Each structure stands twice: as structure tokens, then as C-alpha cells.
Amino acid sequence: MSAVRPTGPLDRVAGAHDAAVLAVARRGEPVARTGLADALQVTPQAISKILTRLMDRGLMAESGSFSSGPGKPTTLYRIVPESRRAIGLHLTRSRLHGVVADLTGQVLDRRSIGIDRARPVPALIADLAGMARELAHHGRGELLGVGVGMPGPVDPVEGVFGGSASSADAWRGAPIRALLLAELALPVHLDHDSRAALVGESWSQPGLLDNAALVLAEEGLGASLRLDGAIVRGAHAQAGEIGHTVVRMDGLPCPCGRRGCAQAEYLAALEADDLERAARVLATVVLDLVRLVDVDRVVLGGRAVYAHHRVTMEAVRRALDEGLRAEARLHVEVLLSTRGIDLIAAGAACQVLEHEYGLPTALVGPETG
């Protein structure tokens, strides 16, 4: 495993502005000081200080110049993607998929292995650590840590997997973060798979998904929310459990004890190869979610969505058009995740990056020259 220099989140006030510059730079195009000053509403002198800090840390670099008339040419700056790396692991009941990503969230390499749902926790940790060690050899730059995304319920503060109510769940109550930390001696982040996915979608396109929902169809149904730029977790870190919202009264029994839950109906429709019915269930969930939390973008992702994306996207867009017709001012854009099978693993890596270099919920204060 590569040696890692201890780094915490960027210092408060200065760090907020540094993170804001990095967010602008992550959009891909080289940026000039004047453009950054306008975007952040700070002085050009402040931008000079911020850029100096970022270049000293290897996060930004000069990227040529241009001349728009008499006078000194304008210097351009770019983010340095290879300066930092993070590992992301996506754990399900049947497989483990891992990636290593650079500072912009670009996947550099990936690995996948099968997993037995009854695998004992020590063996599971060995699998996670082994994949992380293998991925750590790929890419350049400082390795910041490991992110793990898995189906909930997950306690991201304690790093514990809640598991199902069944006592047969071999992973229930496992302190996955602490065990993995002991194996790797690297920072470890554990979170719900849908929240990791939304962070991954947001990281490479800052500002686009500030009020958005991501609906994930993998081995079940889940969702995550970002409202006013902040990820919503809820009082018990279980916000977004749409799989257990009822879409059909007196419908199919669900393991949670209720009937007609979206997840039970959706999975049954897929098993029966009734793609239209499965798409209608997902569309109902999306419309309810949009009505409840008022987002302007919905991202659809997960293996079940990718396998049937045409019929799914059509059903969701039709449901939103019909359901919001009376309120023409409400426009909601439906997007298909572009990350494919890497969605959750890349998102888990981006959660590590966001912890280090992401924008705080609010700026602490102004930075002046």
C-alpha cells in the first residue's frame, strides 16, 4: 500500500474558497483569475492567494495563456487530476466491484469478484481489503482513502452495516469501517449505495444536481436526495428508502411486513419479464418523489435500469409529463446515469474526494485580498 501523507479537510475559511475554485476547475476547461473572481464573487487578489495555495499542494497548475489585446497575456489554470486518488468499493450480496478514481472522479481502473451472501465478516473484510490493496497500485498521486457503498441500512457515522431484521444476516451489525481501517490504515468511508451514487454523479459536474434525486435499481430500490446542494440523510440516516413505499394497496407481500411495496412489486415484475409493469412501478415512485421534495432533476441508475433503460426512461418521462401537467412551471429533467456499472463504486471514491476537497454546506466567511 502506498504511503499516505496525513491530510484532513481543507482549513475552514480558506478551505471553503479553495474547494469552490476546485469545483469550478472540475468542470474541465482551463480557468482565468478574472473568471474565478467573478464566479466566487471575491477579489482578484484573493484568487491569487487561493491559486497559490492550491498550486503549492499540487492540486492546480498553470495551463498556458491567451492574449485578448494589448497588455500582459492572461494566464490560465487547470485542475491536476493525477494529483490525488481514491478507491471506491461497491458491495452487494452477490458481488464486489471496485475502482480507483482521480481527483475529477475519472475511473482509472476497476476490478470485480463474486461474493457469497453468507460469507463470514472476517472473510468479507479480507475481500474488501484485498481489492483495495490491488487497486492502490494503479494511478498516480496521493491516495486519500477508501469509500464503501452498500445497500442500507447503513450508519455512516459509526461505520456499521445495519442489515436486515433477520438473525440469519451474517453481516448485520458488522463494524465494517473500523475493521477495514484496521486492515488498511487508510481513512475509510461507509455509506448507503444510493447516496454514494449521487455524490459520484454530482462530483464531475458541480452545481448541476444541487436539487436532485437519484433513483437506484440494483438488487432492490433506493433513492438519494441532494437539496440546496446538501445530501439529505435524515434523522436515522435512512432518507430515501423508497423501496418500502406502497404503490399498490393489498399488493404482494414484502419482507418488511407490508404489502404492495415498490421494491416487491418491481422485482416481481422483472422476474415475470413484465418490463412495462416494472417501468410503471418505477415511474410511480419517481413521480411521488418529485411531488414530495420538489427537485428539478432525477437521475436513474443501477443494473436493472441499464438493462431496460429505454422502456424505463420512457415510462418515467411520461409519468412526469402527465403528473405535472397541471403545473406547467414545474420542469423536471430525467437523466440516465453515465457511469454504468461503476456508478456506486465511483461514487464511493468521490465521497472520499468530497470529504477532503468538497464544498462545505455554507462558506464560513469572505476571503479578501
C-alpha positions as CSV (number, residue, x, y, z in Angstrom):
1,M,0.0,0.0,0.0
2,S,1.3,3.4,-0.9
3,A,2.4,5.7,1.9
4,V,-0.1,8.4,2.6
5,R,0.6,11.9,4.0
6,P,-2.0,12.7,6.7
7,T,-4.4,15.2,5.3
8,G,-7.7,16.5,6.8
9,P,-10.4,18.6,5.1
10,L,-9.1,21.9,3.9
11,D,-8.9,24.6,6.6
12,R,-12.2,26.2,7.3
13,V,-12.5,29.7,5.7
14,A,-9.6,29.3,3.3
15,G,-10.7,25.7,2.6
16,A,-14.2,26.8,1.6
17,H,-12.8,29.1,-1.1
18,D,-10.2,26.6,-2.2
19,A,-12.9,24.0,-2.6
20,A,-15.0,26.5,-4.6
21,V,-12.1,27.1,-7.0
22,L,-11.6,23.3,-7.4
23,A,-15.3,22.9,-8.1
24,V,-15.1,25.4,-10.9
25,A,-11.9,23.7,-12.3
26,R,-13.5,20.3,-12.2
27,R,-15.8,21.3,-15.0
28,G,-12.8,20.7,-17.3
29,E,-12.0,23.9,-19.0
30,P,-8.9,25.9,-18.0
31,V,-9.9,29.0,-16.0
32,A,-8.5,32.5,-15.6
33,R,-8.2,34.5,-12.4
34,T,-10.9,37.1,-13.5
35,G,-13.4,34.3,-14.3
36,L,-12.8,32.7,-10.9
37,A,-13.1,36.0,-9.1
38,D,-16.5,36.6,-10.9
39,A,-17.7,33.1,-10.2
40,L,-16.8,33.2,-6.5
41,Q,-17.5,36.9,-6.0
42,V,-14.2,37.6,-4.4
43,T,-11.3,39.9,-5.3
44,P,-8.6,39.0,-7.9
45,Q,-6.1,39.3,-5.1
46,A,-7.9,36.7,-3.1
47,I,-8.0,34.4,-6.1
48,S,-4.2,34.8,-6.4
49,K,-3.8,33.6,-2.8
50,I,-6.2,30.7,-3.4
51,L,-4.4,29.6,-6.5
52,T,-1.0,29.8,-4.8
53,R,-2.2,27.5,-2.0
54,L,-3.7,25.0,-4.5
55,M,-0.6,25.0,-6.7
56,D,1.6,24.6,-3.6
57,R,-0.3,21.4,-2.9
58,G,-0.2,20.2,-6.5
59,L,-3.9,20.5,-7.0
60,M,-3.8,23.2,-9.6
61,A,-1.3,24.1,-12.3
62,E,-0.8,26.8,-15.0
63,S,-2.2,25.8,-18.3
64,G,-0.9,28.2,-20.9
65,S,-2.2,31.7,-21.6
66,F,-4.1,33.8,-24.1
67,S,-4.0,37.4,-25.2
68,S,-7.1,39.5,-25.9
69,G,-5.3,42.7,-26.8
70,P,-2.5,45.0,-25.6
71,G,-1.0,44.2,-22.3
72,K,0.1,41.2,-20.4
73,P,-1.3,37.8,-21.6
74,T,-3.9,36.2,-19.3
75,T,-2.7,33.0,-17.5
76,L,-5.0,30.0,-17.4
77,Y,-5.1,27.4,-14.7
78,R,-6.4,23.8,-14.6
79,I,-7.0,21.2,-12.0
80,V,-4.4,18.4,-11.8
81,P,-6.4,15.2,-11.9
82,E,-3.5,12.9,-11.2
83,S,-2.5,14.7,-8.0
84,R,-5.0,12.7,-5.8
85,R,-6.6,9.3,-5.9
86,A,-9.3,7.5,-4.0
87,I,-10.6,3.9,-4.0
88,G,-14.3,3.1,-4.2
89,L,-15.8,-0.3,-3.4
90,H,-19.4,-1.3,-4.2
91,L,-20.5,-4.3,-2.0
92,T,-23.7,-6.2,-2.7
93,R,-25.0,-9.6,-1.6
94,S,-23.6,-11.2,-4.7
95,R,-20.6,-9.2,-5.9
96,L,-17.8,-6.8,-5.0
97,H,-16.9,-4.1,-7.6
98,G,-14.0,-1.7,-7.0
99,V,-12.5,1.3,-8.8
100,V,-9.7,3.7,-8.3
101,A,-10.5,7.3,-9.4
102,D,-8.6,10.5,-9.8
103,L,-9.4,14.0,-8.4
104,T,-12.0,14.6,-11.0
105,G,-13.8,11.3,-10.4
106,Q,-12.5,9.7,-13.6
107,V,-12.1,5.9,-13.2
108,L,-8.5,4.8,-13.7
109,D,-9.0,1.0,-13.2
110,R,-11.6,-1.4,-11.9
111,R,-12.0,-5.0,-10.5
112,S,-14.9,-7.3,-9.8
113,I,-15.4,-10.6,-7.9
114,G,-18.3,-12.7,-6.9
115,I,-19.4,-12.7,-3.2
116,D,-21.4,-15.3,-1.2
117,R,-24.2,-13.6,0.8
118,A,-23.4,-16.0,3.7
119,R,-19.7,-15.1,3.7
120,P,-18.5,-14.5,7.3
121,V,-17.5,-11.0,8.2
122,P,-13.7,-11.7,8.6
123,A,-13.6,-13.2,5.1
124,L,-15.6,-10.3,3.7
125,I,-13.2,-7.8,5.2
126,A,-10.3,-9.7,3.7
127,D,-12.0,-9.5,0.3
128,L,-12.6,-5.7,0.7
129,A,-9.0,-5.1,1.9
130,G,-7.5,-7.3,-0.8
131,M,-9.3,-5.4,-3.6
132,A,-8.3,-2.1,-2.1
133,R,-4.7,-3.1,-1.9
134,E,-4.7,-4.3,-5.5
135,L,-6.3,-1.1,-6.8
136,A,-3.9,1.1,-4.8
137,H,-1.2,0.1,-7.2
138,H,-2.9,1.8,-10.1
139,G,-2.8,5.5,-10.9
140,R,-0.5,8.3,-9.5
141,G,-0.8,10.9,-6.8
142,E,-1.7,10.8,-3.1
143,L,-4.1,8.1,-2.1
144,L,-6.7,9.7,0.1
145,G,-8.7,6.7,1.3
146,V,-11.3,4.1,0.6
147,G,-15.1,4.6,0.2
148,V,-17.6,1.7,0.5
149,G,-21.1,1.9,-0.8
150,M,-23.6,-0.9,0.0
151,P,-27.4,-1.4,0.3
152,G,-28.8,0.1,3.5
153,P,-29.5,0.5,6.3
154,V,-26.0,1.9,6.9
155,D,-24.8,4.0,9.7
156,P,-22.3,6.4,8.0
157,V,-21.2,7.9,11.4
158,E,-20.4,4.7,13.2
159,G,-19.5,2.8,10.0
160,V,-21.8,-0.1,10.8
161,F,-24.0,-2.1,8.5
162,G,-27.5,-2.4,9.9
163,G,-28.6,-5.3,7.7
164,S,-32.0,-6.9,7.6
165,A,-34.1,-7.8,10.6
166,S,-33.4,-11.4,10.1
167,S,-30.9,-13.0,12.5
168,A,-29.6,-15.0,9.6
169,D,-27.9,-11.9,8.2
170,A,-24.2,-12.7,8.6
171,W,-23.2,-9.0,8.1
172,R,-25.8,-7.4,10.4
173,G,-24.2,-5.1,12.9
174,A,-20.7,-5.5,11.4
175,P,-18.4,-2.5,12.1
176,I,-17.2,-2.6,8.5
177,R,-15.4,0.8,8.6
178,A,-13.4,0.0,11.8
179,L,-12.4,-3.5,10.6
180,L,-11.4,-2.2,7.2
181,L,-9.5,0.7,8.8
182,A,-7.5,-1.7,10.9
183,E,-6.6,-3.7,7.8
184,L,-5.6,-0.8,5.6
185,A,-4.5,2.0,7.9
186,L,-6.3,4.4,5.5
187,P,-9.3,6.6,6.0
188,V,-12.5,4.6,5.3
189,H,-16.0,6.0,4.5
190,L,-19.1,3.8,4.6
191,D,-22.4,4.8,3.2
192,H,-25.6,3.8,1.5
193,D,-25.1,2.9,-2.1
194,S,-27.6,5.4,-3.5
195,R,-26.0,8.3,-1.6
196,A,-22.6,7.3,-2.9
197,A,-24.1,7.1,-6.4
198,L,-25.5,10.7,-6.2
199,V,-22.2,12.1,-4.9
200,G,-20.4,10.4,-7.8
201,E,-22.9,11.9,-10.3
202,S,-22.5,15.3,-8.7
203,W,-18.7,15.4,-8.3
204,S,-17.8,15.7,-12.0
205,Q,-20.5,18.3,-12.8
206,P,-20.6,20.7,-9.8
207,G,-23.8,22.6,-9.5
208,L,-25.9,20.6,-11.9
209,L,-27.5,18.4,-9.3
210,D,-28.0,20.8,-6.4
211,N,-31.7,19.9,-6.2
212,A,-31.9,16.4,-7.5
213,A,-32.9,12.8,-6.7
214,L,-31.1,9.7,-7.8
215,V,-33.2,6.5,-8.0
216,L,-31.3,3.3,-7.9
217,A,-32.5,-0.1,-9.1
218,E,-30.0,-2.8,-8.2
219,E,-31.0,-5.8,-6.1
220,G,-33.7,-3.5,-4.6
221,L,-34.9,0.0,-5.0
222,G,-33.4,3.0,-3.2
223,A,-33.1,6.8,-3.7
224,S,-30.9,9.6,-2.5
225,L,-31.6,13.4,-2.4
226,R,-29.5,16.5,-2.7
227,L,-31.4,19.6,-1.8
228,D,-29.9,23.1,-2.0
229,G,-26.5,21.5,-2.5
230,A,-26.6,19.2,0.6
231,I,-27.0,15.5,0.7
232,V,-30.1,14.6,2.8
233,R,-29.5,11.7,5.3
234,G,-32.5,12.0,7.7
235,A,-32.7,11.6,11.5
236,H,-31.7,7.9,11.3
237,A,-29.5,8.0,8.1
238,Q,-32.3,6.3,6.2
239,A,-33.7,9.0,4.0
240,G,-34.6,7.7,0.5
241,E,-35.8,4.2,1.4
242,I,-38.4,4.4,-1.4
243,G,-38.4,0.6,-1.9
244,H,-40.8,0.3,1.0
245,T,-43.3,2.9,0.0
246,V,-46.6,1.4,-1.0
247,V,-47.5,1.6,-4.7
248,R,-50.4,-1.0,-4.7
249,M,-52.9,-1.4,-1.9
250,D,-53.2,-5.1,-0.9
251,G,-50.4,-5.9,-3.3
252,L,-47.6,-8.5,-3.0
253,P,-46.2,-9.3,0.5
254,C,-42.9,-7.6,1.2
255,P,-40.2,-8.9,3.7
256,C,-40.7,-5.7,5.6
257,G,-44.1,-6.9,6.7
258,R,-46.3,-4.7,4.5
259,R,-48.0,-5.4,1.1
260,G,-47.6,-3.6,-2.2
261,C,-44.2,-2.1,-1.5
262,A,-42.5,-0.6,-4.6
263,Q,-39.5,-3.0,-4.3
264,A,-41.6,-6.1,-4.0
265,E,-43.8,-5.1,-7.0
266,Y,-40.8,-4.0,-9.1
267,L,-38.8,-7.2,-8.6
268,A,-41.8,-9.4,-9.2
269,A,-42.5,-7.6,-12.5
270,L,-38.9,-8.1,-13.6
271,E,-38.9,-11.8,-12.6
272,A,-42.1,-12.2,-14.7
273,D,-40.4,-10.4,-17.6
274,D,-43.1,-7.8,-17.5
275,L,-40.9,-4.8,-18.3
276,E,-43.8,-2.4,-18.8
277,R,-45.2,-3.1,-15.4
278,A,-41.8,-2.8,-13.8
279,A,-41.3,0.6,-15.5
280,R,-44.7,1.8,-14.3
281,V,-43.8,1.0,-10.7
282,L,-40.5,2.9,-11.0
283,A,-42.3,5.8,-12.7
284,T,-44.8,6.0,-9.9
285,V,-42.0,6.1,-7.3
286,V,-40.2,8.9,-9.2
287,L,-43.4,11.0,-9.6
288,D,-44.2,10.6,-5.9
289,L,-40.6,11.6,-5.0
290,V,-40.7,14.7,-7.3
291,R,-44.0,15.7,-5.7
292,L,-42.7,15.3,-2.2
293,V,-39.3,17.0,-2.4
294,D,-39.5,19.3,-5.4
295,V,-36.4,18.5,-7.3
296,D,-35.6,19.7,-10.8
297,R,-33.5,16.7,-11.9
298,V,-33.9,12.9,-11.5
299,V,-31.0,10.6,-12.3
300,L,-31.8,6.9,-12.9
301,G,-29.1,4.3,-12.4
302,G,-28.4,0.7,-11.4
303,R,-28.1,-2.6,-13.3
304,A,-31.8,-3.1,-13.6
305,V,-32.3,0.3,-15.1
306,Y,-29.4,-0.1,-17.5
307,A,-30.7,-3.4,-18.7
308,H,-34.1,-1.9,-19.7
309,H,-33.3,1.8,-19.9
310,R,-35.4,2.6,-23.0
311,V,-38.7,1.4,-21.6
312,T,-37.8,2.8,-18.1
313,M,-36.9,6.2,-19.3
314,E,-40.0,6.5,-21.5
315,A,-42.3,5.4,-18.7
316,V,-40.7,7.8,-16.2
317,R,-40.9,10.8,-18.5
318,R,-44.5,10.0,-19.5
319,A,-45.5,9.8,-15.8
320,L,-43.8,13.1,-15.0
321,D,-45.4,14.8,-18.1
322,E,-48.9,13.6,-17.1
323,G,-48.5,14.0,-13.3
324,L,-47.1,17.6,-13.5
325,R,-49.2,18.7,-16.5
326,A,-51.4,21.0,-14.3
327,E,-48.4,22.8,-13.0
328,A,-46.5,23.9,-16.2
329,R,-44.0,25.8,-14.2
330,L,-42.6,22.6,-12.7
331,H,-40.0,21.3,-15.1
332,V,-38.1,18.1,-14.2
333,E,-35.3,16.7,-16.3
334,V,-34.8,12.9,-16.2
335,L,-31.3,11.7,-16.8
336,L,-29.7,8.3,-17.2
337,S,-26.5,7.9,-15.2
338,T,-23.5,7.9,-17.5
339,R,-21.3,5.8,-15.1
340,G,-22.7,2.4,-15.9
341,I,-21.6,-0.4,-13.7
342,D,-19.1,1.9,-12.0
343,L,-21.8,4.1,-10.6
344,I,-21.7,3.2,-6.9
345,A,-18.0,2.3,-6.7
346,A,-17.0,5.6,-8.4
347,G,-19.5,7.4,-6.1
348,A,-17.9,5.9,-3.0
349,A,-14.5,7.1,-4.3
350,C,-15.9,10.5,-4.9
351,Q,-17.3,10.6,-1.3
352,V,-13.6,10.3,-0.2
353,L,-12.7,13.2,-2.5
354,E,-15.7,15.3,-1.4
355,H,-14.7,14.8,2.3
356,E,-11.3,16.2,1.5
357,Y,-12.0,18.8,-1.1
358,G,-15.7,19.3,-1.4
359,L,-17.7,22.5,-0.8
360,P,-19.0,22.9,2.8
361,T,-22.7,23.4,3.2
362,A,-22.0,27.1,3.5
363,L,-19.0,29.3,3.3
364,V,-17.7,30.3,6.7
365,G,-16.8,33.9,5.6
366,P,-15.4,36.1,2.9
367,E,-11.8,35.9,1.8
368,T,-10.3,39.2,0.7
369,G,-7.0,40.4,-0.7
